[in-house]
Amino acid sequence: MARTGILFGIVVSIIAVGVILIYSTSSVETANTDVRLHGTISTTTGSPIIGSPSAPITIVEFGDYQCHQCYNWFHNTKPFIFQNYVDTGKVNLVFVDLAFLGRDSPKAAQASYCAEDQGKYWEYHNQLYISQESKIDNGWANSERLKSFAFSLGLDPKLFDSCLDSGKYAKRVQSNIAEAKKFGVSGTPTFFIIGPNGQQEKLVGAQPYSVFTQVLDSMI
C-alpha cells in the first residue's frame, strides 16, 4: 500500500513537471512572437526590414524569384529608390513572397530564409535576382542551384542544405502567399507603399522610378 502511494506520488509529480514545462515553453514562444504590421499588411513572416526601421515610409513588395517583371524592377528601378530614399533614411522595404509562378518558386523563397538563418537574407535575395534566367523552371532555381548560390556567398553548406532539404520554411512561405491573396495580390511584382499617417498606395507591375517618386514624395 505504501509502495502504491509512493508510485502515485511520483506519477503526479511527473505530470506536474510536464505541465509546467509545457506552460513555460508556450509562454516563451508567445513572448518571442513578433507580430509586425505595415499599415494593414502583416509582414511578420516576410523578409527582414532593409533600411532604417524608423523610416516614415515602408514599401512592401510582393514578388516571386522567377518573375521577369520583378527582375526588371530589381535592376532598373530599385537601385534609384535605394540611392535616393532608402539610403537617406526616408524609406524602408520588406519583401513578401508570392511564390506561385513555377514549381521552383516556393523552394527559392524557402532558400532565402535558410540564408537568413546565417545572416545573409538580402545577399541571397539579390543573388537570386542577379542569377534569374529567362525561362521559368528551367533548372536555374532548383535545389542544387540554390545550394550552389549559398556556397558562393560563403554560407555554411551543411547548415544551409539541411535547412533547405527539411522544408523548414515551407509554412512561412505559404503564410506569405496567403497574405498576398488576402490583399488581392494576383500578380508580381505588386507594391504597397505605406506612409507615416497610415496612407496605403498600391502599385502593380514593374513601375518606373518616376511613378514611385510621385507617390513617395507625396508622403514625405
ZAVO-679119 format. One record per residue: residue number from 1; residue in three letters; x, y, z of N, C-alpha, C, O in turn. Coordinates in pm, whole numbers, plus 50000, padded with zeros to 5 digits. Layout:
N
<NUM, "ALA", <X, Y, Z>, <X, Y, Z>, <X, Y, Z>, <X, Y, Z>> ...
//
This chain:
220
<1, "MET", <50083, 49880, 50000>, <50000, 50000, 50000>, <50086, 50125, 50000>, <50059, 50220, 49927>> <2, "ALA", <50192, 50124, 50084>, <50282, 50239, 50090>, <50353, 50256, 49957>, <50373, 50367, 49909>> <3, "ARG", <50391, 50139, 49897>, <50461, 50146, 49770>, <50370, 50206, 49663>, <50415, 50286, 49581>> <4, "THR", <50242, 50168, 49664>, <50145, 50223, 49569>, <50133, 50373, 49584>, <50125, 50447, 49486>> <5, "GLY", <50130, 50419, 49710>, <50121, 50562, 49735>, <50241, 50637, 49683>, <50229, 50747, 49629>> <6, "ILE", <50360, 50575, 49700>, <50483, 50639, 49651>, <50480, 50650, 49499>, <50514, 50754, 49443>> <7, "LEU", <50440, 50539, 49433>, <50434, 50539, 49287>, <50335, 50642, 49236>, <50361, 50710, 49137>> <8, "PHE", <50221, 50653, 49305>, <50119, 50752, 49266>, <50175, 50893, 49278>, <50152, 50979, 49194>> <9, "GLY", <50250, 50915, 49386>, <50310, 51046, 49407>, <50411, 51081, 49300>, <50419, 51196, 49255>> <10, "ILE", <50488, 50981, 49258>, <50588, 51004, 49153>, <50521, 51040, 49021>, <50562, 51132, 48951>> <11, "VAL", <50413, 50964, 48988>, <50340, 50991, 48863>, <50281, 51131, 48864>, <50291, 51203, 48764>> <12, "VAL", <50221, 51171, 48976>, <50164, 51305, 48988>, <50271, 51411, 48970>, <50250, 51512, 48903>> <13, "SER", <50387, 51386, 49030>, <50498, 51483, 49020>, <50545, 51497, 48876>, <50572, 51608, 48829>> <14, "ILE", <50556, 51383, 48805>, <50600, 51386, 48665>, <50501, 51465, 48580>, <50540, 51547, 48496>> <15, "ILE", <50371, 51439, 48602>, <50268, 51512, 48527>, <50276, 51661, 48555>, <50264, 51743, 48464>> <16, "ALA", <50296, 51695, 48682>, <50303, 51837, 48721>, <50421, 51905, 48655>, <50409, 52018, 48606>> <17, "VAL", <50536, 51838, 48653>, <50655, 51896, 48589>, <50630, 51914, 48440>, <50669, 52015, 48382>> <18, "GLY", <50565, 51814, 48378>, <50536, 51823, 48235>, <50447, 51941, 48203>, <50470, 52013, 48107>> <19, "VAL", <50344, 51961, 48286>, <50253, 52074, 48266>, <50327, 52206, 48279>, <50306, 52297, 48200>> <20, "ILE", <50416, 52215, 48378>, <50494, 52337, 48399>, <50583, 52365, 48279>, <50593, 52478, 48233>> <21, "LEU", <50648, 52258, 48227>, <50737, 52275, 48112>, <50660, 52320, 47989>, <50706, 52408, 47915>> <22, "ILE", <50543, 52258, 47965>, <50460, 52296, 47851>, <50417, 52441, 47864>, <50422, 52516, 47767>> <23, "TYR", <50373, 52480, 47984>, <50329, 52617, 48006>, <50443, 52715, 47987>, <50426, 52821, 47928>> <24, "SER", <50560, 52677, 48038>, <50676, 52766, 48025>, <50716, 52783, 47881>, <50745, 52894, 47836>> <25, "THR", <50718, 52669, 47804>, <50755, 52676, 47663>, <50657, 52761, 47586>, <50697, 52843, 47503>> <26, "SER", <50527, 52741, 47614>, <50424, 52819, 47547>, <50440, 52967, 47574>, <50425, 53050, 47484>> <27, "SER", <50472, 53000, 47700>, <50488, 53140, 47737>, <50606, 53202, 47664>, <50598, 53316, 47619>> <28, "VAL", <50717, 53126, 47653>, <50835, 53178, 47585>, <50805, 53201, 47438>, <50842, 53304, 47382>> <29, "GLU", <50736, 53103, 47374>, <50705, 53117, 47233>, <50615, 53237, 47209>, <50634, 53311, 47113>> <30, "THR", <50518, 53257, 47296>, <50429, 53372, 47283>, <50506, 53502, 47299>, <50484, 53598, 47226>> <31, "ALA", <50597, 53502, 47397>, <50673, 53623, 47423>, <50764, 53659, 47307>, <50791, 53777, 47282>> <32, "ASN", <50813, 53554, 47234>, <50906, 53578, 47125>, <50837, 53600, 46990>, <50904, 53626, 46890>> <33, "THR", <50705, 53591, 46985>, <50631, 53612, 46862>, <50626, 53761, 46834>, <50564, 53837, 46909>> <34, "ASP", <50691, 53803, 46726>, <50700, 53943, 46693>, <50605, 53972, 46577>, <50643, 53959, 46461>> <35, "VAL", <50483, 54013, 46610>, <50385, 54045, 46507>, <50422, 54181, 46448>, <50433, 54280, 46520>> <36, "ARG", <50441, 54184, 46318>, <50489, 54305, 46251>, <50386, 54348, 46146>, <50357, 54273, 46053>> <37, "LEU", <50332, 54466, 46163>, <50234, 54520, 46070>, <50290, 54644, 46002>, <50352, 54729, 46067>> <38, "HIS", <50267, 54654, 45872>, <50292, 54778, 45799>, <50159, 54818, 45737>, <50111, 54753, 45644>> <39, "GLY", <50100, 54925, 45789>, <49964, 54956, 45751>, <49874, 54843, 45798>, <49876, 54807, 45916>> <40, "THR", <49798, 54788, 45708>, <49711, 54675, 45742>, <49773, 54542, 45701>, <49710, 54437, 45718>> <41, "ILE", <49893, 54544, 45648>, <49958, 54423, 45596>, <50050, 54362, 45702>, <50133, 54432, 45760>> <42, "SER", <50034, 54234, 45725>, <50126, 54165, 45815>, <50250, 54123, 45736>, <50241, 54051, 45637>> <43, "THR", <50364, 54170, 45783>, <50492, 54129, 45722>, <50571, 54042, 45820>, <50692, 54028, 45808>> <44, "THR", <50501, 53985, 45916>, <50564, 53906, 46022>, <50650, 53794, 45966>, <50759, 53769, 46017>> <45, "THR", <50603, 53727, 45861>, <50677, 53615, 45805>, <50752, 53652, 45678>, <50804, 53565, 45608>> <46, "GLY", <50757, 53782, 45649>, <50831, 53828, 45532>, <50979, 53845, 45563>, <51031, 53791, 45661>> <47, "SER", <51045, 53921, 45477>, <51189, 53940, 45490>, <51223, 54027, 45609>, <51135, 54090, 45668>> <48, "PRO", <51351, 54031, 45645>, <51396, 54135, 45739>, <51374, 54273, 45674>, <51374, 54285, 45551>> <49, "ILE", <51356, 54374, 45754>, <51344, 54510, 45702>, <51481, 54554, 45652>, <51582, 54535, 45720>> <50, "ILE", <51484, 54614, 45534>, <51607, 54673, 45485>, <51588, 54825, 45481>, <51487, 54875, 45432>> <51, "GLY", <51687, 54897, 45533>, <51672, 55040, 45553>, <51647, 55069, 45700>, <51640, 54976, 45781>> <52, "SER", <51633, 55193, 45734>, <51611, 55231, 45874>, <51476, 55181, 45924>, <51374, 55209, 45861>> <53, "PRO", <51473, 55107, 46035>, <51344, 55062, 46090>, <51252, 55177, 46127>, <51130, 55161, 46133>> <54, "SER", <51309, 55295, 46152>, <51229, 55410, 46191>, <51193, 55499, 46073>, <51138, 55608, 46092>> <55, "ALA", <51223, 55456, 45951>, <51187, 55535, 45833>, <51035, 55556, 45830>, <50960, 55465, 45863>> <56, "PRO", <50990, 55676, 45792>, <50846, 55705, 45797>, <50763, 55634, 45690>, <50641, 55625, 45703>> <57, "ILE", <50828, 55582, 45587>, <50757, 55517, 45477>, <50812, 55377, 45456>, <50933, 55355, 45462>> <58, "THR", <50722, 55282, 45432>, <50761, 55144, 45404>, <50706, 55101, 45269>, <50589, 55125, 45237>> <59, "ILE", <50791, 55037, 45190>, <50746, 54971, 45067>, <50739, 54822, 45096>, <50839, 54761, 45134>> <60, "VAL", <50622, 54764, 45078>, <50605, 54618, 45088>, <50596, 54564, 44946>, <50504, 54597, 44872>> <61, "GLU", <50692, 54482, 44910>, <50695, 54424, 44775>, <50652, 54278, 44782>, <50710, 54198, 44856>> <62, "PHE", <50550, 54243, 44704>, <50512, 54103, 44685>, <50575, 54056, 44555>, <50548, 54111, 44449>> <63, "GLY", <50659, 53952, 44565>, <50731, 53909, 44446>, <50759, 53761, 44442>, <50740, 53689, 44540>> <64, "ASP", <50804, 53717, 44326>, <50842, 53578, 44300>, <50981, 53582, 44238>, <51007, 53666, 44151>> <65, "TYR", <51070, 53494, 44280>, <51206, 53498, 44230>, <51218, 53456, 44083>, <51322, 53477, 44021>> <66, "GLN", <51113, 53396, 44028>, <51114, 53361, 43886>, <51036, 53461, 43801>, <51014, 53439, 43682>> <67, "CYS", <50994, 53570, 43862>, <50913, 53672, 43793>, <51003, 53764, 43711>, <51093, 53828, 43766>> <68, "HIS", <50979, 53771, 43581>, <51063, 53852, 43493>, <51044, 54002, 43518>, <51140, 54079, 43510>> <69, "GLN", <50922, 54042, 43548>, <50899, 54183, 43578>, <50961, 54224, 43712>, <51005, 54337, 43729>> <70, "CYS", <50964, 54130, 43806>, <51036, 54156, 43932>, <51184, 54176, 43904>, <51249, 54263, 43963>> <71, "TYR", <51237, 54096, 43813>, <51376, 54109, 43770>, <51400, 54248, 43711>, <51499, 54313, 43743>> <72, "ASN", <51310, 54292, 43625>, <51324, 54423, 43562>, <51321, 54535, 43666>, <51401, 54629, 43659>> <73, "TRP", <51228, 54525, 43762>, <51219, 54628, 43865>, <51344, 54628, 43952>, <51396, 54734, 43988>> <74, "PHE", <51392, 54509, 43985>, <51512, 54496, 44068>, <51632, 54566, 44004>, <51709, 54632, 44072>> <75, "HIS", <51646, 54551, 43873>, <51763, 54604, 43804>, <51745, 54749, 43757>, <51843, 54824, 43751>> <76, "ASN", <51623, 54789, 43725>, <51603, 54920, 43662>, <51549, 55029, 43753>, <51576, 55147, 43730>> <77, "THR", <51472, 54991, 43856>, <51408, 55090, 43942>, <51459, 55088, 44084>, <51485, 55194, 44143>> <78, "LYS", <51475, 54971, 44139>, <51515, 54958, 44279>, <51644, 55032, 44313>, <51650, 55095, 44419>> <79, "PRO", <51748, 55027, 44230>, <51872, 55097, 44267>, <51852, 55247, 44292>, <51915, 55303, 44382>> <80, "PHE", <51765, 55312, 44214>, <51741, 55455, 44231>, <51658, 55484, 44357>, <51678, 55585, 44424>> <81, "ILE", <51565, 55393, 44388>, <51487, 55408, 44511>, <51578, 55395, 44632>, <51565, 55470, 44729>> <82, "PHE", <51670, 55301, 44627>, <51763, 55284, 44739>, <51857, 55404, 44752>, <51881, 55453, 44862>> <83, "GLN", <51908, 55449, 44642>, <52002, 55562, 44645>, <51938, 55687, 44703>, <52001, 55758, 44782>> <84, "ASN", <51815, 55715, 44664>, <51753, 55844, 44700>, <51655, 55838, 44817>, <51622, 55943, 44874>> <85, "TYR", <51609, 55720, 44854>, <51509, 55711, 44961>, <51550, 55618, 45075>, <51540, 55655, 45192>> <86, "VAL", <51595, 55498, 45042>, <51630, 55402, 45147>, <51760, 55442, 45216>, <51768, 55447, 45338>> <87, "ASP", <51862, 55470, 45137>, <51993, 55505, 45194>, <51991, 55639, 45268>, <52081, 55667, 45348>> <88, "THR", <51891, 55721, 45241>, <51880, 55851, 45309>, <51787, 55846, 45431>, <51763, 55948, 45495>> <89, "GLY", <51736, 55726, 45463>, <51655, 55709, 45583>, <51509, 55746, 45569>, <51436, 55748, 45668>> <90, "LYS", <51464, 55774, 45448>, <51324, 55814, 45427>, <51230, 55694, 45412>, <51111, 55702, 45443>> <91, "VAL", <51285, 55583, 45363>, <51202, 55468, 45325>, <51273, 55339, 45369>, <51396, 55330, 45365>> <92, "ASN", <51196, 55240, 45410>, <51249, 55105, 45423>, <51165, 55010, 45338>, <51060, 55048, 45286>> <93, "LEU", <51212, 54887, 45325>, <51146, 54793, 45235>, <51139, 54654, 45297>, <51231, 54611, 45366>> <94, "VAL", <51028, 54586, 45270>, <51009, 54447, 45313>, <50962, 54367, 45191>, <50876, 54412, 45116>> <95, "PHE", <51020, 54250, 45174>, <50981, 54161, 45064>, <50895, 54049, 45120>, <50932, 53984, 45218>> <96, "VAL", <50780, 54026, 45057>, <50688, 53919, 45098>, <50667, 53828, 44978>, <50634, 53876, 44869>> <97, "ASP", <50684, 53699, 44997>, <50680, 53605, 44885>, <50539, 53581, 44832>, <50447, 53551, 44909>> <98, "LEU", <50523, 53594, 44702>, <50409, 53537, 44632>, <50469, 53437, 44533>, <50477, 53463, 44413>> <99, "ALA", <50510, 53323, 44587>, <50587, 53223, 44512>, <50491, 53128, 44442>, <50456, 53023, 44495>> <100, "PHE", <50450, 53167, 44320>, <50342, 53092, 44255>, <50366, 53063, 44106>, <50285, 52997, 44043>> <101, "LEU", <50476, 53112, 44051>, <50492, 53104, 43906>, <50540, 52968, 43856>, <50520, 52935, 43739>> <102, "GLY", <50603, 52889, 43941>, <50652, 52759, 43898>, <50687, 52672, 44017>, <50682, 52716, 44132>> <103, "ARG", <50722, 52548, 43989>, <50750, 52453, 44097>, <50874, 52491, 44177>, <50885, 52455, 44294>> <104, "ASP", <50968, 52565, 44115>, <51090, 52604, 44186>, <51073, 52731, 44268>, <51159, 52763, 44350>> <105, "SER", <50964, 52803, 44248>, <50946, 52931, 44317>, <50937, 52918, 44469>, <51006, 52991, 44539>> <106, "PRO", <50854, 52827, 44522>, <50848, 52814, 44668>, <50981, 52773, 44730>, <51016, 52820, 44839>> <107, "LYS", <51055, 52686, 44661>, <51184, 52640, 44715>, <51285, 52754, 44717>, <51364, 52766, 44810>> <108, "ALA", <51281, 52839, 44614>, <51371, 52954, 44611>, <51340, 53049, 44726>, <51431, 53103, 44790>> <109, "ALA", <51211, 53069, 44753>, <51172, 53154, 44865>, <51218, 53094, 44998>, <51267, 53165, 45085>> <110, "GLN", <51201, 52963, 45013>, <51247, 52897, 45135>, <51398, 52913, 45152>, <51447, 52934, 45263>> <111, "ALA", <51471, 52904, 45042>, <51616, 52916, 45046>, <51660, 53052, 45100>, <51761, 53061, 45170>> <112, "SER", <51583, 53157, 45069>, <51620, 53290, 45117>, <51615, 53296, 45270>, <51694, 53367, 45332>> <113, "TYR", <51522, 53222, 45330>, <51512, 53222, 45476>, <51616, 53130, 45539>, <51658, 53152, 45653>> <114, "CYS", <51658, 53027, 45465>, <51771, 52947, 45513>, <51897, 53034, 45516>, <51981, 53020, 45606>> <115, "ALA", <51910, 53123, 45419>, <52023, 53217, 45419>, <52009, 53316, 45533>, <52109, 53357, 45593>> <116, "GLU", <51886, 53355, 45565>, <51864, 53447, 45677>, <51913, 53385, 45808>, <51962, 53456, 45896>> <117, "ASP", <51900, 53254, 45821>, <51950, 53185, 45941>, <52098, 53214, 45964>, <52145, 53212, 46077>> <118, "GLN", <52170, 53240, 45857>, <52312, 53268, 45866>, <52344, 53417, 45842>, <52457, 53453, 45813>> <119, "GLY", <52241, 53500, 45855>, <52260, 53645, 45849>, <52279, 53701, 45711>, <52332, 53812, 45696>> <120, "LYS", <52236, 53627, 45606>, <52259, 53676, 45470>, <52134, 53669, 45383>, <52139, 53627, 45267>> <121, "TYR", <52021, 53711, 45441>, <51898, 53709, 45363>, <51910, 53795, 45238>, <51888, 53749, 45127>> <122, "TRP", <51947, 53922, 45258>, <51944, 54015, 45145>, <52051, 53984, 45042>, <52030, 54006, 44923>> <123, "GLU", <52165, 53932, 45085>, <52268, 53892, 44990>, <52215, 53778, 44902>, <52240, 53774, 44781>> <124, "TYR", <52142, 53686, 44964>, <52088, 53572, 44889>, <51974, 53618, 44798>, <51965, 53577, 44682>> <125, "HIS", <51888, 53702, 44851>, <51778, 53762, 44773>, <51833, 53826, 44646>, <51783, 53802, 44536>> <126, "ASN", <51935, 53908, 44663>, <51996, 53976, 44548>, <52056, 53876, 44450>, <52044, 53892, 44328>> <127, "GLN", <52120, 53772, 44503>, <52182, 53671, 44417>, <52079, 53602, 44329>, <52106, 53572, 44212>> <128, "LEU", <51961, 53577, 44384>, <51855, 53513, 44306>, <51812, 53600, 44189>, <51792, 53550, 44078>> <129, "TYR", <51799, 53730, 44212>, <51757, 53818, 44102>, <51871, 53847, 44005>, <51846, 53877, 43888>> <130, "ILE", <51993, 53838, 44051>, <52107, 53851, 43959>, <52117, 53727, 43870>, <52153, 53737, 43753>> <131, "SER", <52085, 53611, 43927>, <52104, 53483, 43857>, <51981, 53436, 43779>, <51988, 53336, 43708>> <132, "GLN", <51870, 53508, 43792>, <51747, 53464, 43726>, <51769, 53445, 43576>, <51834, 53526, 43511>> <133, "GLU", <51713, 53336, 43522>, <51717, 53310, 43378>, <51578, 53330, 43319>, <51478, 53335, 43391>> <134, "SER", <51574, 53339, 43188>, <51451, 53384, 43123>, <51337, 53284, 43128>, <51220, 53323, 43126>> <135, "LYS", <51368, 53156, 43135>, <51264, 53054, 43133>, <51234, 53003, 43273>, <51324, 52966, 43347>> <136, "ILE", <51106, 53002, 43307>, <51063, 52955, 43438>, <51081, 52803, 43447>, <51048, 52730, 43354>> <137, "ASP", <51132, 52758, 43561>, <51150, 52615, 43589>, <51243, 52545, 43489>, <51224, 52427, 43458>> <138, "ASN", <51343, 52617, 43440>, <51439, 52551, 43350>, <51557, 52492, 43428>, <51651, 52440, 43369>> <139, "GLY", <51550, 52500, 43562>, <51653, 52441, 43647>, <51743, 52541, 43714>, <51824, 52504, 43799>> <140, "TRP", <51731, 52670, 43676>, <51823, 52768, 43736>, <51796, 52788, 43885>, <51885, 52830, 43958>> <141, "ALA", <51674, 52756, 43931>, <51640, 52773, 44072>, <51602, 52641, 44138>, <51526, 52638, 44234>> <142, "ASN", <51656, 52530, 44085>, <51629, 52403, 44152>, <51716, 52390, 44277>, <51799, 52477, 44304>> <143, "SER", <51696, 52285, 44351>, <51763, 52273, 44481>, <51916, 52278, 44469>, <51983, 52339, 44552>> <144, "GLU", <51968, 52213, 44367>, <52115, 52208, 44353>, <52171, 52347, 44324>, <52275, 52385, 44379>> <145, "ARG", <52102, 52423, 44239>, <52149, 52558, 44210>, <52133, 52648, 44332>, <52219, 52733, 44359>> <146, "LEU", <52025, 52631, 44405>, <52003, 52711, 44526>, <52115, 52687, 44626>, <52162, 52779, 44693>> <147, "LYS", <52157, 52561, 44635>, <52268, 52527, 44726>, <52400, 52587, 44676>, <52484, 52629, 44755>> <148, "SER", <52417, 52590, 44545>, <52541, 52647, 44490>, <52547, 52797, 44513>, <52656, 52852, 44535>> <149, "PHE", <52432, 52866, 44510>, <52431, 53010, 44539>, <52475, 53034, 44683>, <52549, 53127, 44713>> <150, "ALA", <52426, 52948, 44773>, <52463, 52961, 44914>, <52613, 52942, 44933>, <52677, 53016, 45008>> <151, "PHE", <52668, 52845, 44864>, <52812, 52818, 44874>, <52892, 52938, 44823>, <52993, 52976, 44882>> <152, "SER", <52846, 52998, 44712>, <52919, 53111, 44654>, <52915, 53233, 44746>, <53002, 53320, 44736>> <153, "LEU", <52816, 53241, 44834>, <52804, 53352, 44928>, <52875, 53324, 45060>, <52872, 53406, 45152>> <154, "GLY", <52940, 53208, 45069>, <53016, 53175, 45189>, <52933, 53123, 45305>, <52977, 53126, 45420>> <155, "LEU", <52813, 53075, 45275>, <52729, 53018, 45381>, <52778, 52878, 45416>, <52837, 52809, 45333>> <156, "ASP", <52751, 52836, 45539>, <52787, 52701, 45581>, <52701, 52604, 45502>, <52580, 52601, 45520>> <157, "PRO", <52759, 52523, 45414>, <52680, 52437, 45326>, <52599, 52330, 45399>, <52488, 52299, 45357>> <158, "LYS", <52653, 52275, 45506>, <52579, 52172, 45579>, <52453, 52229, 45642>, <52345, 52170, 45635>> <159, "LEU", <52467, 52346, 45705>, <52351, 52408, 45769>, <52247, 52449, 45664>, <52127, 52428, 45683>> <160, "PHE", <52295, 52508, 45555>, <52202, 52553, 45451>, <52132, 52436, 45386>, <52009, 52437, 45372>> <161, "ASP", <52208, 52335, 45346>, <52148, 52220, 45278>, <52047, 52149, 45366>, <51941, 52108, 45320>> <162, "SER", <52080, 52135, 45494>, <51989, 52070, 45588>, <51860, 52149, 45601>, <51751, 52092, 45603>> <163, "CYS", <51872, 52281, 45609>, <51754, 52368, 45619>, <51667, 52354, 45496>, <51545, 52338, 45507>> <164, "LEU", <51728, 52361, 45378>, <51651, 52357, 45254>, <51586, 52220, 45233>, <51469, 52213, 45196>> <165, "ASP", <51660, 52113, 45257>, <51608, 51978, 45235>, <51495, 51943, 45331>, <51407, 51863, 45298>> <166, "SER", <51498, 52002, 45449>, <51396, 51970, 45551>, <51263, 52041, 45527>, <51162, 52005, 45587>> <167, "GLY", <51263, 52141, 45441>, <51141, 52220, 45422>, <51108, 52305, 45543>, <50991, 52334, 45570>> <168, "LYS", <51211, 52346, 45615>, <51194, 52421, 45740>, <51105, 52543, 45723>, <51027, 52574, 45813>> <169, "TYR", <51115, 52611, 45610>, <51041, 52736, 45593>, <50926, 52725, 45494>, <50880, 52827, 45441>> <170, "ALA", <50879, 52604, 45468>, <50767, 52586, 45375>, <50641, 52657, 45425>, <50571, 52722, 45347>> <171, "LYS", <50613, 52644, 45554>, <50492, 52708, 45609>, <50505, 52859, 45610>, <50407, 52931, 45592>> <172, "ARG", <50627, 52909, 45631>, <50649, 53054, 45629>, <50617, 53110, 45491>, <50552, 53214, 45479>> <173, "VAL", <50661, 53042, 45388>, <50635, 53086, 45252>, <50485, 53078, 45221>, <50430, 53169, 45158>> <174, "GLN", <50420, 52973, 45265>, <50276, 52960, 45244>, <50200, 53071, 45317>, <50099, 53121, 45267>> <175, "SER", <50248, 53110, 45433>, <50186, 53220, 45508>, <50196, 53350, 45429>, <50101, 53429, 45427>> <176, "ASN", <50310, 53373, 45365>, <50327, 53492, 45283>, <50234, 53492, 45162>, <50177, 53595, 45125>> <177, "ILE", <50219, 53375, 45101>, <50129, 53363, 44986>, <49986, 53393, 45029>, <49912, 53461, 44958>> <178, "ALA", <49948, 53343, 45146>, <49813, 53368, 45198>, <49792, 53517, 45225>, <49683, 53569, 45201>> <179, "GLU", <49895, 53586, 45274>, <49884, 53730, 45300>, <49866, 53806, 45168>, <49790, 53902, 45162>> <180, "ALA", <49937, 53763, 45065>, <49922, 53825, 44934>, <49778, 53810, 44883>, <49717, 53907, 44837>> <181, "LYS", <49725, 53689, 44893>, <49588, 53664, 44846>, <49487, 53744, 44927>, <49385, 53790, 44874>> <182, "LYS", <49514, 53760, 45057>, <49425, 53836, 45144>, <49406, 53978, 45095>, <49299, 54036, 45111>> <183, "PHE", <49511, 54035, 45035>, <49504, 54172, 44986>, <49483, 54181, 44836>, <49508, 54284, 44774>> <184, "GLY", <49438, 54071, 44778>, <49401, 54072, 44637>, <49518, 54081, 44542>, <49502, 54124, 44428>> <185, "VAL", <49635, 54039, 44587>, <49753, 54043, 44500>, <49749, 53919, 44411>, <49754, 53806, 44460>> <186, "SER", <49740, 53941, 44281>, <49730, 53829, 44188>, <49845, 53823, 44090>, <49852, 53730, 44010>> <187, "GLY", <49935, 53921, 44095>, <50049, 53922, 44004>, <50169, 53985, 44071>, <50156, 54055, 44172>> <188, "THR", <50286, 53960, 44014>, <50409, 54014, 44070>, <50484, 54094, 43964>, <50478, 54062, 43846>> <189, "PRO", <50554, 54199, 44007>, <50555, 54249, 44145>, <50433, 54337, 44173>, <50382, 54404, 44083>> <190, "THR", <50389, 54335, 44296>, <50287, 54428, 44345>, <50344, 54495, 44469>, <50404, 54430, 44554>> <191, "PHE", <50324, 54627, 44477>, <50381, 54706, 44587>, <50270, 54777, 44664>, <50174, 54827, 44606>> <192, "PHE", <50288, 54781, 44795>, <50206, 54867, 44880>, <50301, 54966, 44946>, <50397, 54926, 45012>> <193, "ILE", <50274, 55093, 44927>, <50356, 55198, 44989>, <50275, 55255, 45105>, <50166, 55310, 45086>> <194, "ILE", <50330, 55242, 45225>, <50259, 55283, 45347>, <50327, 55406, 45404>, <50446, 55404, 45436>> <195, "GLY", <50250, 55513, 45418>, <50304, 55640, 45465>, <50296, 55656, 45615>, <50242, 55570, 45684>> <196, "PRO", <50349, 55767, 45667>, <50356, 55788, 45812>, <50221, 55804, 45880>, <50209, 55781, 46001>> <197, "ASN", <50120, 55843, 45805>, <49986, 55859, 45864>, <49893, 55744, 45829>, <49771, 55754, 45841>> <198, "GLY", <49954, 55633, 45784>, <49875, 55516, 45753>, <49823, 55513, 45610>, <49748, 55422, 45573>> <199, "GLN", <49862, 55613, 45528>, <49822, 55609, 45388>, <49876, 55482, 45324>, <49986, 55437, 45357>> <200, "GLN", <49799, 55425, 45233>, <49841, 55298, 45172>, <49811, 55304, 45023>, <49696, 55303, 44981>> <201, "GLU", <49918, 55311, 44943>, <49904, 55322, 44798>, <49952, 55192, 44734>, <50058, 55140, 44768>> <202, "LYS", <49873, 55140, 44640>, <49905, 55015, 44573>, <49955, 55043, 44432>, <49893, 55119, 44357>> <203, "LEU", <50068, 54983, 44396>, <50122, 54991, 44261>, <50141, 54850, 44208>, <50196, 54764, 44276>> <204, "VAL", <50095, 54826, 44087>, <50102, 54692, 44028>, <50197, 54695, 43909>, <50188, 54782, 43823>> <205, "GLY", <50288, 54598, 43907>, <50380, 54585, 43795>, <50512, 54656, 43820>, <50531, 54723, 43922>> <206, "ALA", <50604, 54639, 43725>, <50738, 54697, 43736>, <50733, 54844, 43696>, <50786, 54884, 43592>> <207, "GLN", <50669, 54922, 43782>, <50652, 55064, 43752>, <50788, 55135, 43749>, <50880, 55095, 43821>> <208, "PRO", <50801, 55238, 43666>, <50928, 55312, 43658>, <50952, 55397, 43782>, <50861, 55420, 43862>> <209, "TYR", <51074, 55441, 43796>, <51115, 55522, 43911>, <51028, 55646, 43928>, <50995, 55684, 44040>> <210, "SER", <50989, 55708, 43817>, <50909, 55831, 43823>, <50775, 55810, 43893>, <50726, 55899, 43962>> <211, "VAL", <50717, 55692, 43876>, <50588, 55662, 43941>, <50608, 55650, 44092>, <50526, 55697, 44170>> <212, "PHE", <50717, 55585, 44132>, <50745, 55571, 44275>, <50775, 55707, 44339>, <50729, 55735, 44449>> <213, "THR", <50852, 55790, 44270>, <50886, 55920, 44329>, <50761, 56004, 44350>, <50751, 56078, 44448>> <214, "GLN", <50668, 55994, 44259>, <50544, 56072, 44273>, <50469, 56033, 44399>, <50418, 56119, 44471>> <215, "VAL", <50461, 55902, 44426>, <50391, 55856, 44546>, <50473, 55885, 44672>, <50419, 55936, 44770>> <216, "LEU", <50601, 55853, 44668>, <50686, 55871, 44786>, <50694, 56017, 44828>, <50683, 56049, 44946>> <217, "ASP", <50713, 56106, 44731>, <50727, 56248, 44763>, <50599, 56307, 44821>, <50602, 56401, 44899>> <218, "SER", <50485, 56249, 44781>, <50357, 56298, 44834>, <50337, 56259, 44980>, <50253, 56317, 45050>> <219, "MET", <50415, 56160, 45027>, <50400, 56111, 45164>, <50506, 56168, 45260>, <50491, 56159, 45381>> <220, "ILE", <50611, 56226, 45204>, <50719, 56276, 45289>, <50681, 56412, 45349>, <50760, 56470, 45424>> 
//
